[in-house]
Amino acid sequence: MIGLESLADPSGDWDIVETIGKGTYGKVYRVINRKDRSQAAVKVLDPVNDVDEEIEAEYNILRSLSNHPNVVKFYGMFYKADHLSGGQLWLVLELCNGGSVTDLIKGLLACDRRLEEPLISYILYGALLGLQHLHNNRIIHRDVKGNNILLTTEGGVKLVDFGVSAQLTSARLRRNTSVGTPFWMSPED
């Protein structure tokens, strides 16, 4: 189990620039590194008083498997203590300025346009390469959907959000639990 007190405070390294997203866990911000001015995204989980199973699973997957071109890069986990409202856990990740596949689809639909087949193929191929990397390391994502496939301005396709992912062991090659976003799950789940 990861102890919050062992994590560095992000304030010395990162400055929040703007909010770029939100979810059930908290918000995502664009941040700038104070030393080298590089940009990143930070997923802020708050209030956090301890590291639960989902956070630890996501941390372990990001720490060990983000070295693949189709998995978001991981730059570190930090803890910003706040004794009044509970602390903030920061997961600092690669900035994917292209947004999510869901954002892309919604933007096109607003203009009465559709995603063309070659682009659909390109995005699916990138997502499948990322999933293959996870599966080769006995990890199942369990929440693949448009919101969890991000795009970079350079044309990268990145898998994100490993909070409900699971590690398969040699003793247990299949999961008997059902998790994920219900509208995106297969009917047999």
C-alpha positions as CSV (number, residue, x, y, z in Angstrom):
1,M,0.0,0.0,0.0
2,I,1.3,3.5,-0.9
3,G,1.5,5.9,2.0
4,L,0.5,9.4,1.2
5,E,3.2,10.8,3.5
6,S,5.8,9.3,1.2
7,L,4.7,11.2,-1.8
8,A,6.2,14.6,-2.8
9,D,4.1,17.8,-2.8
10,P,3.4,18.9,-6.4
11,S,3.5,22.6,-5.6
12,G,7.3,22.9,-6.0
13,D,7.3,21.3,-9.5
14,W,3.9,22.0,-11.2
15,D,1.7,25.1,-11.8
16,I,-2.0,24.6,-12.8
17,V,-2.8,26.6,-16.0
18,E,-6.4,25.6,-16.7
19,T,-9.1,23.0,-16.3
20,I,-9.3,20.7,-19.3
21,G,-11.8,18.0,-18.0
22,K,-13.7,16.5,-15.2
23,G,-15.1,13.2,-14.1
24,T,-16.5,11.4,-11.2
25,Y,-13.0,11.2,-9.5
26,G,-12.3,15.0,-9.7
27,K,-10.8,17.3,-12.4
28,V,-8.0,17.2,-15.0
29,Y,-5.8,20.3,-15.4
30,R,-3.2,21.4,-17.9
31,V,0.0,22.1,-15.8
32,I,3.4,23.5,-16.6
33,N,6.6,22.2,-15.0
34,R,8.4,25.1,-13.2
35,K,11.9,23.8,-14.1
36,D,11.7,23.1,-17.8
37,R,8.4,24.7,-18.8
38,S,7.1,21.4,-20.2
39,Q,3.4,20.8,-20.2
40,A,1.4,17.9,-18.8
41,A,-2.0,16.9,-17.6
42,V,-2.8,16.3,-13.9
43,K,-5.7,14.1,-12.8
44,V,-6.6,15.5,-9.3
45,L,-8.4,13.1,-7.0
46,D,-9.9,14.9,-4.0
47,P,-10.5,14.7,-1.2
48,V,-8.2,11.8,-0.5
49,N,-7.2,10.5,2.9
50,D,-5.7,7.2,1.8
51,V,-4.8,5.3,-1.3
52,D,-7.6,2.8,-2.2
53,E,-7.4,-0.3,-4.4
54,E,-8.4,1.6,-7.6
55,I,-5.8,4.3,-7.2
56,E,-3.1,1.8,-6.4
57,A,-4.1,-0.3,-9.4
58,E,-4.0,2.7,-11.7
59,Y,-0.6,3.9,-10.2
60,N,1.0,0.4,-10.7
61,I,-0.2,0.1,-14.3
62,L,0.9,3.6,-15.2
63,R,4.2,3.2,-13.5
64,S,5.1,-0.1,-15.2
65,L,3.3,0.0,-18.5
66,S,3.2,3.6,-19.8
67,N,6.3,3.0,-21.9
68,H,4.2,2.1,-24.9
69,P,3.3,4.7,-27.6
70,N,-0.5,3.9,-27.2
71,V,-0.6,4.2,-23.4
72,V,-0.5,7.7,-21.8
73,K,2.9,8.5,-20.3
74,F,3.1,8.7,-16.6
75,Y,5.3,11.4,-14.9
76,G,4.6,10.7,-11.3
77,M,2.1,10.8,-8.4
78,F,2.1,13.5,-5.8
79,Y,0.1,14.5,-2.7
80,K,-0.9,18.0,-1.7
81,A,-1.9,17.9,1.9
82,D,-4.9,19.9,3.1
83,H,-5.9,19.1,6.6
84,L,-9.2,21.0,6.5
85,S,-10.9,19.6,3.3
86,G,-8.8,16.4,2.8
87,G,-5.7,16.2,0.5
88,Q,-5.4,16.0,-3.2
89,L,-3.7,13.1,-5.0
90,W,-2.1,14.2,-8.3
91,L,-1.5,11.8,-11.1
92,V,0.7,13.7,-13.6
93,L,0.3,12.4,-17.2
94,E,1.2,13.2,-20.7
95,L,-0.9,16.0,-22.1
96,C,-3.1,14.8,-25.0
97,N,-4.2,18.1,-26.5
98,G,-6.3,16.5,-29.2
99,G,-9.0,15.6,-26.6
100,S,-10.9,12.4,-26.4
101,V,-12.5,10.4,-29.2
102,T,-15.9,11.3,-27.7
103,D,-15.0,15.0,-28.0
104,L,-14.0,14.5,-31.6
105,I,-17.3,12.7,-32.5
106,K,-19.4,15.3,-30.7
107,G,-17.6,18.1,-32.5
108,L,-18.1,16.5,-35.9
109,L,-21.8,15.8,-35.2
110,A,-22.3,19.4,-34.2
111,C,-21.1,20.3,-37.8
112,D,-23.4,17.6,-39.2
113,R,-20.3,15.5,-40.2
114,R,-19.2,12.0,-39.5
115,L,-15.9,10.4,-38.8
116,E,-14.5,8.9,-42.0
117,E,-13.6,5.2,-42.1
118,P,-9.8,5.6,-42.6
119,L,-9.7,7.8,-39.4
120,I,-11.9,5.3,-37.5
121,S,-9.5,2.5,-38.6
122,Y,-6.5,4.6,-37.5
123,I,-8.0,5.3,-34.0
124,L,-9.1,1.7,-33.5
125,Y,-5.7,0.4,-34.6
126,G,-3.9,2.6,-32.0
127,A,-6.3,1.6,-29.3
128,L,-5.9,-2.1,-30.1
129,L,-2.1,-1.8,-30.0
130,G,-2.4,-0.2,-26.5
131,L,-4.8,-3.0,-25.4
132,Q,-2.4,-5.6,-26.8
133,H,0.4,-4.2,-24.7
134,L,-1.8,-4.4,-21.6
135,H,-3.0,-7.9,-22.4
136,N,0.6,-9.1,-23.1
137,N,1.3,-7.9,-19.5
138,R,-1.8,-9.6,-18.1
139,I,-3.8,-6.4,-17.6
140,I,-7.4,-6.0,-18.6
141,H,-8.6,-2.4,-19.0
142,R,-12.3,-3.0,-18.3
143,D,-13.5,0.5,-19.3
144,V,-12.6,1.0,-23.0
145,K,-14.8,3.8,-24.4
146,G,-14.4,7.0,-26.4
147,N,-13.7,9.1,-23.2
148,N,-10.8,6.8,-22.3
149,I,-9.1,7.0,-25.7
150,L,-7.2,10.3,-26.1
151,L,-5.6,11.9,-29.1
152,T,-2.5,14.0,-29.3
153,T,-2.0,16.9,-31.7
154,E,0.8,14.8,-33.3
155,G,-1.6,12.1,-34.2
156,G,-1.1,9.8,-31.3
157,V,-3.8,7.5,-29.9
158,K,-3.5,6.9,-26.1
159,L,-5.4,4.7,-23.7
160,V,-6.1,6.3,-20.3
161,D,-8.0,5.7,-17.0
162,F,-6.8,2.4,-15.5
163,G,-8.8,2.8,-12.3
164,V,-10.9,-0.3,-12.8
165,S,-8.2,-2.3,-14.6
166,A,-7.3,-5.7,-13.3
167,Q,-4.1,-7.8,-13.1
168,L,-4.6,-11.4,-14.1
169,T,-2.4,-13.9,-12.3
170,S,-1.4,-17.4,-13.6
171,A,-3.8,-18.9,-11.0
172,R,-6.6,-16.7,-12.1
173,L,-6.7,-16.1,-15.9
174,R,-10.2,-14.7,-15.9
175,R,-12.1,-12.2,-13.9
176,N,-15.5,-13.1,-12.5
177,T,-16.5,-9.5,-11.7
178,S,-18.2,-7.0,-13.9
179,V,-17.1,-3.3,-13.8
180,G,-17.0,-0.5,-16.3
181,T,-19.4,2.0,-17.8
182,P,-22.7,0.2,-18.4
183,F,-23.5,1.8,-21.7
184,W,-20.2,0.7,-23.1
185,M,-20.2,-2.9,-21.8
186,S,-20.8,-5.9,-24.0
187,P,-24.2,-7.6,-23.5
188,E,-22.7,-10.7,-21.9
189,D,-21.3,-8.6,-19.1
